[in-house]
Amino acid sequence: MTVGIEFSFSPAEEAFRAAVRGFLEKEVAPIVAAMDESEEFPRPTVRRMQEEGYFGVPVPEEYGGLGLGKVGYCILLEEVGKVDASHATILGAHTSLGTTPLLYYGSEEQKRRWLVPAAKGERLLAFSLTEPGSGSDSGSVHTVAERKGDGWVVTGNKIYVSNGREADTIVLMAANDAKLGPNGGVTAFLVDRDLPGFSVGRCEKKMGLHGTSTAELVLDHVELGPERVLGGPGRGFLVAMTALDVGRVSLGAASLGGMESAATQALEFAQHRTQFGAPIANYEAIQFKLADMAMKIHALRFMVYHAAAHQDRMGPEPSRWGHLERQTKTREAATVKCLASEWASEVIDEALQIHGGLGYIRGTPIERAYRDARISEIFEGTNEIQRLVIARDLLDRGL
Ligand SMILES: Cc1cc2nc3c(=O)[nH]c(=O)nc-3n(C[C@H](O)[C@H](O)[C@H](O)COP(=O)(O)OP(=O)(O)OC[C@H]3O[C@@H](n4cnc5c(N)ncnc54)[C@H](O)[C@@H]3O)c2cc1C
């Protein structure tokens, strides 16, 4: 992608978008309503997406991915977001939050062992930071990692882990020294589900995202060798925040897709639904809603791909990033996440309003989208926290 005064996708990116769209229409769209109703993880469609290489889109080809960068990955998530937010969340938890830490901070050996099978779609990843006592204050990790020989013993409870029930490996944050706090006191570990002492606890029932698992993970003296430390002891909070910068932009892409789908449905409905002898699209009150939707979609499209292209230009080696560049990336990600999630809620709400009573009927795509969208204002850091991140940078550097 080139971003300057001109904003355009390359022919290869356009071809990728068309291929993804065709795949989703044929294989995913038909099962989404039933998935939402059954509240089951969509294994067959996830498997098919893994076979297509969609679980390794931004990962370089040398590590088993498609090598399409963050821009390609956002194209994927925008298209998936149009069809189903659950599939977008499963992809995002695996790719943004699972493969990014491995690609950015993994040793060559760790990349070969964990990243390659994940990018090829042979293994599913999850990311586990949140705990019962540690949500927005995510640096105050209570899960304990104690030294044992050259390895570690990890004990504690994690909650709300997307893909937590199904993941083969979890990038999991534990406190190596609580006194040190986020900088130095938190370590990222690679935890495989078959390790002794690891188990999946309660899985939450949710308002939306019915195709995703949101699981508790229980670690009862899980022994982890030194090869399972990602990024070095004490650097886990940095690893987590770097992954979240990627996740917040891709969340923006999925929200963009959700907005585009809702607006398209509203536009079509408004042109066909007749009241008072004319299509409701003839009424200014409806036209203004549609215009507001289009404006938000237009602005968000630029923001998402601008941030994604910036992350691609920065590359996957954090040691090469300058301090200011890192700060800019974090602020951009927070901005995209916050606006995208709020605009998605607004656009989908107005699209539902245009559908009248039909929009409130269980099983319509707009009703599902309304329930699915709300969480984006909360996960990957609440929007209050995004505003704190942006304000802190503003106070430090100005506009
Ligand atoms: C469906 C789902 C999937 C999730 N997936 C994952 C996952 O895969 N991995 C993972 O680690 N976590 C995951 N989470 C957890 C999610 O990231 C947290 O729920 C979120 O970060 C908020 O934490 P909390 O729920 O503890 O809320 P709290 O931190 O308790 O916040 C409660 C309220 O207080 C506000 N607040 C808190 N501190 C401040 C402050 N300083 N200033 C102003 N307002 C403040 C918050 O914005 C919020 O409105 C998931 C959650 C859900 C529901």
The ligand as a Gaussian input file, in Angstrom:
#p B3LYP/6-31G(d) Opt

LIG

0 1
 C      -15.479000     -10.919000      25.598000
 C      -14.173000     -10.518000      26.233000
 C      -12.983000     -10.967000      25.684000
 C      -11.764000     -10.628000      26.283000
 N      -10.599000     -11.166000      25.780000
 C       -9.442000     -10.993000      26.477000
 C       -8.250000     -11.697000      26.090000
 O       -8.227000     -12.438000      25.096000
 N       -7.151000     -11.560000      26.886000
 C       -7.129000     -10.761000      27.987000
 O       -6.103000     -10.672000      28.642000
 N       -8.235000     -10.061000      28.354000
 C       -9.390000     -10.179000      27.639000
 N      -10.535000      -9.516000      28.036000
 C      -10.475000      -8.620000      29.192000
 C      -10.637000      -7.144000      28.845000
 O       -9.507000      -6.665000      28.179000
 C      -10.939000      -6.394000      30.156000
 O      -12.264000      -6.749000      30.529000
 C      -10.793000      -4.889000      30.035000
 O       -9.448000      -4.547000      29.839000
 C      -11.344000      -4.144000      31.240000
 O      -10.933000      -4.699000      32.441000
 P      -12.032000      -4.995000      33.579000
 O      -13.118000      -5.782000      32.954000
 O      -11.354000      -5.578000      34.744000
 O      -12.640000      -3.589000      33.958000
 P      -12.064000      -2.550000      35.053000
 O      -10.620000      -2.316000      34.826000
 O      -12.479000      -2.979000      36.404000
 O      -12.825000      -1.218000      34.656000
 C      -14.156000      -0.919000      35.071000
 C      -14.476000       0.486000      34.584000
 O      -13.601000       1.436000      35.210000
 C      -12.932000       2.199000      34.207000
 N      -11.600000       2.545000      34.712000
 C      -10.667000       1.729000      35.266000
 N       -9.561000       2.415000      35.566000
 C       -9.768000       3.703000      35.189000
 C       -9.000000       4.905000      35.242000
 N       -7.751000       4.918000      35.728000
 N       -9.556000       6.038000      34.768000
 C      -10.807000       6.026000      34.256000
 N      -11.590000       4.930000      34.180000
 C      -11.077000       3.783000      34.645000
 C      -12.886000       1.293000      32.995000
 O      -12.670000       2.025000      31.801000
 C      -14.257000       0.643000      33.071000
 O      -15.216000       1.511000      32.534000
 C      -11.750000      -9.816000      27.441000
 C      -12.961000      -9.359000      27.979000
 C      -14.166000      -9.724000      27.407000
 C      -15.450000      -9.264000      28.068000

